Amino acid sequence: MVTTELPIAAEADVEVPEEELAEVVLGEPEIDMAPPRQGFLRFLKERLTKTRQGFLRKIDRLLSGRQVIDAELFDELEEVLISGDLGVQTTTRIMQELQQAVAEQRLRQPAEIRAHLKQSLLNVLQVSPEELCAEVAQPPAVILMVGVNGVGKTTTIAKLAYQLKHQGKKVLLAAGDTFRAAAIEQFQEWSDRVGVEMIKHGAGADPAAVVYDTIQAAKARHADVVIVDTAGRLHTKVNLMEECKKIRRVIAREHAGAPHEVLLVLDATVGQNGVAQAKQFHETLGLTGLVITKLDGTAKGGIVVSIVNELKIPVKLIGVGEKLPDLQPFDPLAFTEALFDD
């Protein structure tokens, strides 16, 4: 399983606290990735509390006591949407739709605006994504994970691997982050705790070589899914982005049709900077989906709507907590219902 192993620097910038690592215990019962809808709505509503407080309450205060829909209301509503990190482009689209509905007298009372906004956000989010690696003619399915440092990429990979394993799939991890100090050690820790195999080289090795070996091992061991970790690169670092393109080329060369998914992991707390990240990664690698993490810790949940509207890339997974079941498939309807539910 291990091709080469070199000493790793002691000054590890490990991004996962020990208490979180301790939550992953081998032999835990199978995770239900599709909880009952009402239970999940309550769960999601709780996790989106900060976004609800920063976004929905402002809308409710704005509409409270209003008797007419006028230019002043439009101006104030526009400010609320932008402050909720929907961004200028998405806010402009929603405001234009709102003004058209008022002009056509489909909206006559300020109280009706809330329901209209909910439907507008849902319309944006419904990009009709396929399931994660829904159809793979020739296994293994290969998932390439990219993203900058600190977004929770490594922990997201571990949670996804754990959940795929408990769906009966054989998962193999590729330790493609050979750049950051102790990244391989951290990835090995997750691999051991989750109970899936990992292919690694030493620190400073060529990531593309790690990926090559992983794909060959996956074919030999009849793995169902390969998840490739990459260095937590800044999207503005040209040489590191080129390295990611090289990894993608190696995957495509060694396995027809792969990578089947190129997922960008984004931290919801960064707000509009996430749009810039997504644009650059999409132009460079051709993203198939997004994973939005830390939605439970931010009032900037509107960034989800902004990115989908601007790039038309579906959100496939969301992270709304630190525990394993807190990585969930993204459901646009559940998201908007949880956001607007009283």
N, C-alpha and C positions, 0 to 999 in steps of 0.2 A: 504494500500500500504506500509506503514512504520510499521515494526514490533517492532523495538526498536530504540531509539535515545538517545545518550549520548552527553554531552558537548564536543565540539571539541576545540583543542588548538588554541589560538588566533594567534600564530606565524605561519601562513600558508605559506608554500612554494608553492604558487599557480603558476603554470607554464604558465597560459594563461593570456596575457595582457588584460585589460579591453576593449581596442579598438577592439581587435579581437572578444571578447564576444559580443560586440555591433553589429557586422556584422550579427549575427544570430537573425533574427526578425520573430516572428510568423506571418503567413499570407503572406509570400513572395510567388511569383509565382512559379509554379512547375519548377524544374531544369531539363534541357534536358541533360541526361547523355550520349547521343550519338550525339554530335554536328556534323555539316557537316565536312567531312573529310578534305577538304582544309583549312577550318577555324581552325580546331583543330591542323593541322600540323603547321600553322603559330603560333598559341598559344603555342604549345609545343616547337617549335624552339626558341621562345623568352625566354621561361622559362629555356631552357637548354643552355643559352648563356655562362655561366661560364664554363661548361663542354666543349662546342664547342671551346671556346678560349683556354682552357688548353690542349685540346686533338687534335682536328681536325686541328687547325692552325699549330701545331707542325708537324703533318704529312704532311700537304701541303708545309710547308717550307722545310721539309726534301726531298720531292719528286721534288720540283721545280728545274728545270735546270738539273736534273739527266739524263744521257744518257744511263746508263747501270744499270742492277741489279747485285750487287756484294756483297761480304761478309761484306764490310763496311756499306752498306745500311741496310743489315739485322741486324747488331749490333746496329746501331743507331735507327732503327725502334723498336727493342726489348726494348730499353731504354724508348722510348716514350710510348709504351703500358704499361709498368710497372709503369711509372710515372703517367699514367692516371688511376691508381688503378684497372687495370684488373687483377693484381696479377700474380705470377710466373707461376702457373699451367695453367691458362687461356692463358697467353701470350705464353707459350710453345706450347700449342695446336694450336694456331693461326699461330705461326711462322712455325711450322712443316707443316701445310697445305699450307702455302705460299711457302715454299721451294719446296714442292712436285709439286705445280702448275708450278713453274719456271722450275723444272727439266723435267716436262712433256711438257714444252713449251706451256702451256696454258696461261702463262704470259710471255711477251717478252719485255715490256716497263715499266719503273717505273711508268708512269701515270696510268697503269692498276692496280697497287697495291691498290689504294684507293677503287675502286669498289670491289676488292676481299676482302678487310678488312670489308667493309660494309656487304657483304654477309656472311662472317665468323661470325661476331657478331650476325647477324640475325639468323643464324643456331643455335648458342648457346642459344639464348633467346627463341626460339620456342619449349617450353617444352609441348605444347598442354594442357594448363590448362582448366579445365571446368569453366563455369561461377560460380560466387560466389553463393554457395548453390543452384546449378542448379536444382537438383531433391531431394526433401524431401518427402518421402512417408507419413510421419505423422508429421504435423506441431506441435510445432514450430521448425524452423531451429535454431540451436544454434551455435553461433559464439564465440569462446573463443579467446580473444585478449591478447597477452603477449608482453613483451618488457621492457627494462630498463628505468629508469627515464630520462626524458628530450628528448625522441625521438618524442614526439607529439602523444602518444597513446590516451590520453583522448580526445584531439581535433579531432583526426581521428575517434574515436568512434562516437562523436557527429555529424560529417559531414556525416558519413555512415548512422547513424540513421535517420538524416534529409532526406537524399536522398531516403532511403528505404521507409520512410513515404510518400514521395511525389510520390512514385511509387504505392501507394495504400496499402502498407503493414502496419499492426499493429505491432509496435516495443515495446519491453520491455527491459529496461536496468537493469543489475545487478551490484550494486556498490561493487565489490569484492576487491577493494583496501581499506582495513580497516587499513592499516599499516602506510601510510604517513599522516602527519598532514594536516588537511583540505582537504584531497582528496575527502571525501564524500561531503563536501560543494561545492567544485568545480564541481563535477559530478552532483550534484543537480541543480546547476546553469545552466549547459548545458542542462540537462533534461527539465527544465522549459522553457528555451529559444527555444529549438528545438521543444518542444511540444509533447514529448513522456513520458510515465510513467517509473518510476524507483523504484526498490525495494532496500531498504537499512537497515542495522542494525547500531549500534553505532560504534564509533571509537574503534579499538582493538578487534572487534568481530571476530568470526571464518568465514573466507571468504567462506568456503564450505557451511556453514549454510545459508549464503546470497544466494548462488547459488541454493541451495535446495529450498528455499522459492520462488525464482524467477521462477524456472521451474514449480512449483506447481501453481503459480499465472498465468503463461503464458498459461497453459493448461485450467485453469478455465476461463480465459478471452479470450480464443481463439486467442491468439497472433500468428502472422505469424513468427516473428523473435525475438530471444533473443540474446542480445550482452552482453557478460560478460567482465567487466573490471577486471584487476588483479593488484596487487602491482607492482610498477616499480622496479622490482628486478634486482640485478646484476646477470649475468649468472653464476658467480663463487660462489655465496652464496648457499651452499647446502641445508640449511634448507628452504630457500625461494623457491628453485626449487622443493623441496619435497612438499611444500604447493600447488604449481601449479599442481603437479601430483595428489594430493588429490582432488583438484577441478575438474580435468578431470575425475577422477574415479566417483565422485558424479554425474556429468553430465551424464556419460555413464550408471550409475545405475538407474537414475531417468527417463531417456528418451532414448529409444532404438534407436541405430544408431547415437546418439549424442556423442560428438560435431561434427557437420557436417563440421565445419571449425575450424582449429587452426591456427590463423594468427599471425605471428611475425612482429611487427612494428619496422623498422630499420631507423635510421637517416643516410642519405646518406653522411653527412659530416664527419662521423667517419672513412670512408675509410675501409682499410683491417680489422680493429677490428670488423667490421660488419660480416665478414666471421666467425670469432671465435664465436661471439654471436649466429649466425644462426646454426652453427654446434652443440653447446651445447643444445640449445633449441630443435633442431630437434631430437637429441639423447634422450632427456628427454621426449618430448611430442608428437613427430611425427607430424611435421608441415605439413599443407596442402597448405600453401601459404605465401607469403611475402607482406608486405605493406612498400614501400620505401618512406619516407617523406623527405622534404627539398631538393629535387632535383634542385629546382630553386636557391638555395643558395650555391652551391658547384661546384668545378671543378673536383670532384671525382665521376662523374656519372658512370664511368666505373665499380664501385663496383657492380652495378646491374648485369653486365655480369659475373663478377667473381663469385658471389654467386650462380647464376643459373647454371653456368658451374660446379662448385665444388659439389653442393648438389642436383642438378636436381630438385629443388623446384621452382615452377612457381611464378613469381611476379604477384599478382592479382590486386593490386591497387598502384597508385603512387600519392604522394602529391607534387604539383608543385606551391604552393602558400598558402596564408592564407584564401582565400575566399572559400565558400562552394563548388562551382563548380570546385575548383582546386584539389579536390580529384577525380581521374579519373581511370576507368578500364585501366589496362596496355595492350597496343597494341604493340607487338614487332616490327611490321613493321613500325608503326608510329614513334616509338622511334628511330629506326635506320635511317629512312628517315629524321627525324628532326635533328638528330645528324650529318648527313653527307650532308644535303642539303646546297647548296651554298647561 
